[in-house]
């Protein structure tokens, strides 16, 4: 008898079964936020959650199904911080101001739940084949949408056309995901200031700016 193929798509959205198993949700976030998908132990997760394997396989299919259900909740949580930005509409006329708004929303998500933020960063370290499989279950390809946004910024002259839009998008994604590594305190104002500094470096680079003039020396710049 042929084994019934599990419907992974049923794990996404309002009927996500993980919403009915809070202990399993917490155990999964704990395990996957500390280990890669391949290294994470399903047995350890089920032990912490107090859930039988029979019940688990019925509701989630396998470890990938659990990961998919968990990441769906995280994606929805993260998007809730971006909804105000999306409702205002993306201003293509000012790429870097919009990028600051994206950074601000990312920081708000990071401060709201450190484990979820850490897990979303770890996801980016998974193998490309695994990530593509994951993205295949979602209607919106967020990476592609952001690449198109960067492409429009290149077309409008706000981003140097020497750099491929996909490369620029990847640089921004890496910097945004790792903002926590640039922060020395949890003060919200300091977090936001650091995020804006990242945008400033992206926009202007780290070379001396023309307004300083060739006649100025490094010592003069910082003497005031």
C-alpha positions, 0 to 999 in steps of 0.5 A, a space after each residue: 500500500 502506497 504511503 499517503 503523501 503529507 500535505 505540507 501546505 495545510 501547515 501554513 496560515 490560520 489553520 497552522 496546527 502548531 497554534 494548538 500545541 504551544 509546548 511543541 512550538 516553544 520546544 521547536 523554537 528553542 531547538 531550531 534557534 540553537 542548531 541547524 535543521 540537520 543537527 536539530 533533534 526531533 526526539 529532543 523536541 518531542 521529549 520537551 513537548 511531551 508529545 507522542 511520535 504518533 500524534 506528531 507525525 499525524 499533524 506535521 508529517 516529519 521534521 520539515 513539516 514542523 520547521 515549516 509550521 514554526 517558520 510560518 508563525 515567525 514570518 507572520 510575526 515578523 511581517 506584523 512589524 512591517 505592515 505599517 510600512 507596507 500600508 503607507 506604501 513604498 516610496 521608490 523616490 527615496 530608497 535609503 529613507 525607505 531602507 531606514 524604515 525597514 531597519 527600524 521595523 527589523 529592530 522592533 522585531 528583534 527586540 520583541 522576541 530575540 529567539 525568533 530573530 535569532 532563528 530567522 538569522 540561522 535560517 539564512 545560513 541553511 543550504 540554498 536547496 533547503 531555503 528554496 524548498 521552504 520558499 516554495 510553500 509561500 505565495 510571496 517571494 520576499 527575496 525576489 520582491 526586494 531584488 526588484 525594489 533594488 533594481 528600481 533604485 538602480 534604474 532611478 540612479 539612487 544605487 550605483 549601476 556598477 553593482 548588480 541589484 541581486 548583489 546589493 540586495 544580498 548585502 543589505 539582507 546580510 547587514 539587516 539580519 546581523 544588526 545585533 552584532 553591531 550593537 553594544 547595548 539594548 537601548 532603543 535609541 542606540 539600536 536605531 542610531 546604529 541601524 541608521 549608521 549602517 544605512 549611511 555607510 551603504 549610501 556614502 561608503 567609508 571613504 572621506 566625503 568630498 565636502 571635507 576637501 583635500 586640504 583637511 587632515 584627519 586630525 582636523 576632522 575630529 578636533 571640533 
